[in-house]
Amino acid sequence: MSAEKVVLGVLAGAATGALLGVLYAPARGSVTRRQICRKSASEVDALKEKFNDIIDSLTDRFERVKDDVTDLVDEVNDKVEETEKSKKIAKQ
């Protein structure tokens, strides 16, 4: 299980627990609804931030892999050119 899934699971569990706690609190309905709205907004913001962090992490990984592949292609092209030069020299 990846760390991202664990963190998202913990956040979802915390949000659910907070929501249930507010629902069962001994307060008037209007107070409870306001608390739910505030809490849900803060949880949504936290989830958005975590999602953006995951996207940034994946983007960084993709860029590194892309750079590595580009370097590898350049190395292969250099070796192909060296081999072709060696073949031309050997024919002469």
Distance bins in CASP14 RR format, pairs under 12 A and 6 or more apart:
PFRMAT RR
TARGET T0000
AUTHOR 0000-0000-0000
RMODE 2
METHOD distances of the structure
MODEL  1
1 7 0 0 0 0 0 1 0 0 0 0 0
1 8 0 0 0 0 0 1 0 0 0 0 0
1 9 0 0 0 0 1 0 0 0 0 0 0
1 10 0 0 0 0 0 1 0 0 0 0 0
2 8 0 0 0 0 1 0 0 0 0 0 0
2 9 0 0 0 0 0 1 0 0 0 0 0
2 54 0 0 0 0 1 0 0 0 0 0 0
2 57 0 0 0 0 0 1 0 0 0 0 0
2 58 0 0 0 0 0 1 0 0 0 0 0
3 9 0 0 0 0 0 1 0 0 0 0 0
3 10 0 0 0 0 0 1 0 0 0 0 0
3 50 0 0 0 0 0 1 0 0 0 0 0
3 53 0 0 0 0 0 1 0 0 0 0 0
3 54 0 0 0 0 1 0 0 0 0 0 0
3 57 0 0 0 0 1 0 0 0 0 0 0
4 10 0 0 0 0 0 1 0 0 0 0 0
4 11 0 0 0 0 0 1 0 0 0 0 0
4 50 0 0 0 0 1 0 0 0 0 0 0
4 51 0 0 0 0 1 0 0 0 0 0 0
4 53 0 0 0 0 1 0 0 0 0 0 0
4 54 1 0 1 0 0 0 0 0 0 0 0
4 55 0 0 0 0 0 1 0 0 0 0 0
4 56 0 0 0 0 0 1 0 0 0 0 0
4 57 0 0 0 0 1 0 0 0 0 0 0
4 58 0 0 0 0 1 0 0 0 0 0 0
5 11 0 0 0 0 0 1 0 0 0 0 0
5 12 0 0 0 0 0 1 0 0 0 0 0
5 50 0 0 0 0 0 1 0 0 0 0 0
5 54 0 0 0 0 0 1 0 0 0 0 0
6 12 0 0 0 0 0 1 0 0 0 0 0
6 13 0 0 0 0 0 1 0 0 0 0 0
6 50 0 0 0 0 0 1 0 0 0 0 0
7 13 0 0 0 0 0 1 0 0 0 0 0
7 14 0 0 0 0 0 1 0 0 0 0 0
7 46 0 0 0 0 0 1 0 0 0 0 0
7 47 0 0 0 0 0 1 0 0 0 0 0
7 49 0 0 0 0 0 1 0 0 0 0 0
7 50 1 0 0 1 0 0 0 0 0 0 0
7 51 0 0 0 0 0 1 0 0 0 0 0
7 53 0 0 0 0 1 0 0 0 0 0 0
7 54 0 0 0 0 1 0 0 0 0 0 0
7 57 0 0 0 0 0 1 0 0 0 0 0
8 14 0 0 0 0 0 1 0 0 0 0 0
8 15 0 0 0 0 0 1 0 0 0 0 0
8 43 0 0 0 0 0 1 0 0 0 0 0
8 46 0 0 0 0 0 1 0 0 0 0 0
8 47 1 0 0 1 0 0 0 0 0 0 0
8 49 0 0 0 0 0 1 0 0 0 0 0
8 50 1 0 0 1 0 0 0 0 0 0 0
8 51 0 0 0 0 1 0 0 0 0 0 0
8 53 0 0 0 0 0 1 0 0 0 0 0
8 54 0 0 0 0 1 0 0 0 0 0 0
9 15 0 0 0 0 1 0 0 0 0 0 0
9 16 0 0 0 0 1 0 0 0 0 0 0
9 47 0 0 0 0 0 1 0 0 0 0 0
9 50 0 0 0 0 0 1 0 0 0 0 0
10 16 0 0 0 0 0 1 0 0 0 0 0
10 17 0 0 0 0 0 1 0 0 0 0 0
10 43 0 0 0 0 0 1 0 0 0 0 0
10 46 0 0 0 0 0 1 0 0 0 0 0
10 47 0 0 0 0 0 1 0 0 0 0 0
10 50 0 0 0 0 0 1 0 0 0 0 0
11 17 0 0 0 0 0 1 0 0 0 0 0
11 18 0 0 0 0 0 1 0 0 0 0 0
11 42 0 0 0 0 0 1 0 0 0 0 0
11 43 1 0 0 1 0 0 0 0 0 0 0
11 44 0 0 0 0 0 1 0 0 0 0 0
11 45 0 0 0 0 0 1 0 0 0 0 0
11 46 1 0 0 1 0 0 0 0 0 0 0
11 47 1 0 0 1 0 0 0 0 0 0 0
11 48 0 0 0 0 0 1 0 0 0 0 0
11 49 0 0 0 0 0 1 0 0 0 0 0
11 50 1 0 0 1 0 0 0 0 0 0 0
11 51 0 0 0 0 0 1 0 0 0 0 0
11 53 0 0 0 0 0 1 0 0 0 0 0
11 54 0 0 0 0 0 1 0 0 0 0 0
12 18 0 0 0 0 0 1 0 0 0 0 0
12 19 0 0 0 0 0 1 0 0 0 0 0
12 43 0 0 0 0 1 0 0 0 0 0 0
12 44 0 0 0 0 0 1 0 0 0 0 0
12 46 0 0 0 0 0 1 0 0 0 0 0
12 47 0 0 0 0 1 0 0 0 0 0 0
12 50 0 0 0 0 0 1 0 0 0 0 0
13 19 0 0 0 0 1 0 0 0 0 0 0
13 20 0 0 0 0 1 0 0 0 0 0 0
13 43 0 0 0 0 1 0 0 0 0 0 0
13 46 0 0 0 0 0 1 0 0 0 0 0
13 47 0 0 0 0 0 1 0 0 0 0 0
14 20 0 0 0 0 0 1 0 0 0 0 0
14 21 0 0 0 0 0 1 0 0 0 0 0
14 39 0 0 0 0 0 1 0 0 0 0 0
14 42 0 0 0 0 0 1 0 0 0 0 0
14 43 1 0 0 1 0 0 0 0 0 0 0
14 46 0 0 0 0 1 0 0 0 0 0 0
14 47 0 0 0 0 0 1 0 0 0 0 0
14 50 0 0 0 0 0 1 0 0 0 0 0
15 21 0 0 0 0 0 1 0 0 0 0 0
15 22 0 0 0 0 0 1 0 0 0 0 0
15 36 0 0 0 0 0 1 0 0 0 0 0
15 39 1 0 0 1 0 0 0 0 0 0 0
15 40 1 0 0 1 0 0 0 0 0 0 0
15 41 0 0 0 0 0 1 0 0 0 0 0
15 42 0 0 0 0 1 0 0 0 0 0 0
15 43 1 0 1 0 0 0 0 0 0 0 0
15 44 0 0 0 0 1 0 0 0 0 0 0
15 45 0 0 0 0 0 1 0 0 0 0 0
15 46 0 0 0 0 1 0 0 0 0 0 0
15 47 1 0 0 1 0 0 0 0 0 0 0
15 50 0 0 0 0 0 1 0 0 0 0 0
16 22 0 0 0 0 0 1 0 0 0 0 0
16 23 0 0 0 0 0 1 0 0 0 0 0
16 39 0 0 0 0 0 1 0 0 0 0 0
16 40 0 0 0 0 0 1 0 0 0 0 0
16 43 0 0 0 0 1 0 0 0 0 0 0
17 23 0 0 0 0 1 0 0 0 0 0 0
17 24 0 0 0 0 0 1 0 0 0 0 0
17 25 0 0 0 0 0 1 0 0 0 0 0
17 36 0 0 0 0 0 1 0 0 0 0 0
17 39 0 0 0 0 1 0 0 0 0 0 0
17 40 0 0 0 0 0 1 0 0 0 0 0
17 43 0 0 0 0 0 1 0 0 0 0 0
18 24 0 0 0 0 0 1 0 0 0 0 0
18 25 0 0 0 0 0 1 0 0 0 0 0
18 35 0 0 0 0 1 0 0 0 0 0 0
18 36 0 0 0 0 1 0 0 0 0 0 0
18 38 0 0 0 0 0 1 0 0 0 0 0
18 39 1 0 1 0 0 0 0 0 0 0 0
18 40 0 0 0 0 1 0 0 0 0 0 0
18 41 0 0 0 0 0 1 0 0 0 0 0
18 42 0 0 0 0 1 0 0 0 0 0 0
18 43 1 0 0 1 0 0 0 0 0 0 0
18 46 0 0 0 0 0 1 0 0 0 0 0
19 25 0 0 0 0 0 1 0 0 0 0 0
19 32 0 0 0 0 0 1 0 0 0 0 0
19 33 0 0 0 0 0 1 0 0 0 0 0
19 35 0 0 0 0 1 0 0 0 0 0 0
19 36 1 0 0 1 0 0 0 0 0 0 0
19 37 0 0 0 0 0 1 0 0 0 0 0
19 38 0 0 0 0 0 1 0 0 0 0 0
19 39 1 0 0 1 0 0 0 0 0 0 0
19 40 1 0 0 1 0 0 0 0 0 0 0
19 42 0 0 0 0 0 1 0 0 0 0 0
19 43 0 0 0 0 1 0 0 0 0 0 0
20 32 0 0 0 0 0 1 0 0 0 0 0
20 36 0 0 0 0 0 1 0 0 0 0 0
20 39 0 0 0 0 0 1 0 0 0 0 0
21 27 0 0 0 0 0 1 0 0 0 0 0
21 32 0 0 0 0 1 0 0 0 0 0 0
21 35 0 0 0 0 1 0 0 0 0 0 0
21 36 0 0 0 0 1 0 0 0 0 0 0
21 39 0 0 0 0 1 0 0 0 0 0 0
22 29 0 0 0 0 0 1 0 0 0 0 0
22 31 0 0 0 0 1 0 0 0 0 0 0
22 32 1 0 1 0 0 0 0 0 0 0 0
22 33 0 0 0 0 1 0 0 0 0 0 0
22 34 0 0 0 0 1 0 0 0 0 0 0
22 35 1 0 1 0 0 0 0 0 0 0 0
22 36 1 0 1 0 0 0 0 0 0 0 0
22 37 0 0 0 0 0 1 0 0 0 0 0
22 38 0 0 0 0 1 0 0 0 0 0 0
22 39 1 0 0 1 0 0 0 0 0 0 0
22 40 0 0 0 0 1 0 0 0 0 0 0
22 43 0 0 0 0 0 1 0 0 0 0 0
23 29 0 0 0 0 1 0 0 0 0 0 0
23 31 0 0 0 0 0 1 0 0 0 0 0
23 32 1 0 0 1 0 0 0 0 0 0 0
23 33 0 0 0 0 0 1 0 0 0 0 0
23 35 0 0 0 0 1 0 0 0 0 0 0
23 36 1 0 0 1 0 0 0 0 0 0 0
23 39 0 0 0 0 0 1 0 0 0 0 0
23 40 0 0 0 0 0 1 0 0 0 0 0
24 32 0 0 0 0 1 0 0 0 0 0 0
24 35 0 0 0 0 0 1 0 0 0 0 0
24 36 0 0 0 0 0 1 0 0 0 0 0
25 31 0 0 0 0 1 0 0 0 0 0 0
25 32 1 0 0 1 0 0 0 0 0 0 0
25 33 0 0 0 0 0 1 0 0 0 0 0
25 34 0 0 0 0 0 1 0 0 0 0 0
25 35 1 0 0 1 0 0 0 0 0 0 0
25 36 0 0 0 0 0 1 0 0 0 0 0
25 39 0 0 0 0 0 1 0 0 0 0 0
26 32 0 0 0 0 1 0 0 0 0 0 0
27 33 0 0 0 0 1 0 0 0 0 0 0
27 34 0 0 0 0 1 0 0 0 0 0 0
27 35 1 0 0 1 0 0 0 0 0 0 0
27 36 0 0 0 0 0 1 0 0 0 0 0
28 34 0 0 0 0 1 0 0 0 0 0 0
28 35 0 0 0 0 0 1 0 0 0 0 0
29 35 0 0 0 0 1 0 0 0 0 0 0
29 36 0 0 0 0 1 0 0 0 0 0 0
29 37 0 0 0 0 0 1 0 0 0 0 0
30 36 0 0 0 0 0 1 0 0 0 0 0
30 37 0 0 0 0 0 1 0 0 0 0 0
31 37 0 0 0 0 0 1 0 0 0 0 0
31 38 0 0 0 0 0 1 0 0 0 0 0
32 38 0 0 0 0 0 1 0 0 0 0 0
32 39 0 0 0 0 0 1 0 0 0 0 0
33 39 0 0 0 0 0 1 0 0 0 0 0
33 40 0 0 0 0 0 1 0 0 0 0 0
34 40 0 0 0 0 0 1 0 0 0 0 0
34 41 0 0 0 0 0 1 0 0 0 0 0
35 41 0 0 0 0 0 1 0 0 0 0 0
35 42 0 0 0 0 0 1 0 0 0 0 0
36 42 0 0 0 0 0 1 0 0 0 0 0
36 43 0 0 0 0 0 1 0 0 0 0 0
37 43 0 0 0 0 0 1 0 0 0 0 0
37 44 0 0 0 0 0 1 0 0 0 0 0
38 44 0 0 0 0 0 1 0 0 0 0 0
38 45 0 0 0 0 0 1 0 0 0 0 0
39 45 0 0 0 0 0 1 0 0 0 0 0
39 46 0 0 0 0 0 1 0 0 0 0 0
40 46 0 0 0 0 0 1 0 0 0 0 0
40 47 0 0 0 0 0 1 0 0 0 0 0
41 47 0 0 0 0 0 1 0 0 0 0 0
41 48 0 0 0 0 0 1 0 0 0 0 0
42 48 0 0 0 0 0 1 0 0 0 0 0
42 49 0 0 0 0 0 1 0 0 0 0 0
43 49 0 0 0 0 0 1 0 0 0 0 0
43 50 0 0 0 0 0 1 0 0 0 0 0
44 50 0 0 0 0 0 1 0 0 0 0 0
44 51 0 0 0 0 0 1 0 0 0 0 0
45 51 0 0 0 0 0 1 0 0 0 0 0
45 52 0 0 0 0 0 1 0 0 0 0 0
46 52 0 0 0 0 0 1 0 0 0 0 0
46 53 0 0 0 0 0 1 0 0 0 0 0
47 53 0 0 0 0 0 1 0 0 0 0 0
47 54 0 0 0 0 0 1 0 0 0 0 0
48 54 0 0 0 0 0 1 0 0 0 0 0
48 55 0 0 0 0 0 1 0 0 0 0 0
49 55 0 0 0 0 0 1 0 0 0 0 0
49 56 0 0 0 0 0 1 0 0 0 0 0
50 56 0 0 0 0 0 1 0 0 0 0 0
50 57 0 0 0 0 0 1 0 0 0 0 0
51 57 0 0 0 0 0 1 0 0 0 0 0
51 58 0 0 0 0 0 1 0 0 0 0 0
52 58 0 0 0 0 0 1 0 0 0 0 0
52 59 0 0 0 0 0 1 0 0 0 0 0
53 59 0 0 0 0 0 1 0 0 0 0 0
53 60 0 0 0 0 0 1 0 0 0 0 0
54 60 0 0 0 0 0 1 0 0 0 0 0
54 61 0 0 0 0 0 1 0 0 0 0 0
55 61 0 0 0 0 0 1 0 0 0 0 0
55 62 0 0 0 0 0 1 0 0 0 0 0
56 62 0 0 0 0 0 1 0 0 0 0 0
56 63 0 0 0 0 0 1 0 0 0 0 0
57 63 0 0 0 0 0 1 0 0 0 0 0
57 64 0 0 0 0 0 1 0 0 0 0 0
58 64 0 0 0 0 0 1 0 0 0 0 0
58 65 0 0 0 0 0 1 0 0 0 0 0
59 65 0 0 0 0 0 1 0 0 0 0 0
59 66 0 0 0 0 0 1 0 0 0 0 0
60 66 0 0 0 0 0 1 0 0 0 0 0
60 67 0 0 0 0 0 1 0 0 0 0 0
61 67 0 0 0 0 0 1 0 0 0 0 0
61 68 0 0 0 0 0 1 0 0 0 0 0
62 68 0 0 0 0 0 1 0 0 0 0 0
62 69 0 0 0 0 0 1 0 0 0 0 0
63 69 0 0 0 0 0 1 0 0 0 0 0
63 70 0 0 0 0 0 1 0 0 0 0 0
64 70 0 0 0 0 0 1 0 0 0 0 0
64 71 0 0 0 0 0 1 0 0 0 0 0
65 71 0 0 0 0 0 1 0 0 0 0 0
65 72 0 0 0 0 0 1 0 0 0 0 0
66 72 0 0 0 0 0 1 0 0 0 0 0
66 73 0 0 0 0 0 1 0 0 0 0 0
67 73 0 0 0 0 0 1 0 0 0 0 0
67 74 0 0 0 0 0 1 0 0 0 0 0
68 74 0 0 0 0 0 1 0 0 0 0 0
68 75 0 0 0 0 0 1 0 0 0 0 0
69 75 0 0 0 0 0 1 0 0 0 0 0
69 76 0 0 0 0 0 1 0 0 0 0 0
70 76 0 0 0 0 0 1 0 0 0 0 0
70 77 0 0 0 0 0 1 0 0 0 0 0
71 77 0 0 0 0 0 1 0 0 0 0 0
71 78 0 0 0 0 0 1 0 0 0 0 0
72 78 0 0 0 0 0 1 0 0 0 0 0
72 79 0 0 0 0 0 1 0 0 0 0 0
73 79 0 0 0 0 0 1 0 0 0 0 0
73 80 0 0 0 0 0 1 0 0 0 0 0
74 80 0 0 0 0 0 1 0 0 0 0 0
74 81 0 0 0 0 0 1 0 0 0 0 0
75 81 0 0 0 0 0 1 0 0 0 0 0
75 82 0 0 0 0 0 1 0 0 0 0 0
76 82 0 0 0 0 0 1 0 0 0 0 0
76 83 0 0 0 0 0 1 0 0 0 0 0
77 83 0 0 0 0 0 1 0 0 0 0 0
77 84 0 0 0 0 0 1 0 0 0 0 0
78 84 0 0 0 0 0 1 0 0 0 0 0
78 85 0 0 0 0 0 1 0 0 0 0 0
79 85 0 0 0 0 0 1 0 0 0 0 0
79 86 0 0 0 0 0 1 0 0 0 0 0
80 86 0 0 0 0 0 1 0 0 0 0 0
80 87 0 0 0 0 0 1 0 0 0 0 0
81 87 0 0 0 0 0 1 0 0 0 0 0
81 88 0 0 0 0 0 1 0 0 0 0 0
82 88 0 0 0 0 0 1 0 0 0 0 0
82 89 0 0 0 0 0 1 0 0 0 0 0
83 89 0 0 0 0 0 1 0 0 0 0 0
83 90 0 0 0 0 0 1 0 0 0 0 0
84 90 0 0 0 0 0 1 0 0 0 0 0
84 91 0 0 0 0 0 1 0 0 0 0 0
85 91 0 0 0 0 0 1 0 0 0 0 0
85 92 0 0 0 0 0 1 0 0 0 0 0
86 92 0 0 0 0 0 1 0 0 0 0 0
END
